[in-house]
Amino acid sequence: RRSSDLHGRIKTTLIRARAVRKHVDHMIQLGKDGSLHSRRQAMAWVYDKQLVHALFEAAPERYEERNGGYTRVLRTMPRQGDNAKMAIIEL
């Protein structure tokens, strides 16, 4: 979850990407709100003060015209070894 916020995209299994999407979208929604209560809710889930600060600085102007769907899950080739379905989750 931290890596996607810092780098904008991470490569993981398809199941994990779909599971983390709702949490990342919720954090961006909190960042758009920008209130102290939202910041404290984000800190309760993320634990990294600098990451929360960066999210609350960038989210309002980057996602102001969007009402949801901040992340996208792109399927990629299966992982070698166990043939697990892989995906890239992007902001």
Salt bridges, closest charged atoms under 4 A:
ASP48 OD2 - ARG2 NH2 3.00
ASP82 OD2 - ARG79 NH2 2.94
GLU90 OE2 - ARG9 NH2 3.09
GLU90 OE1 - ARG72 NE 3.04
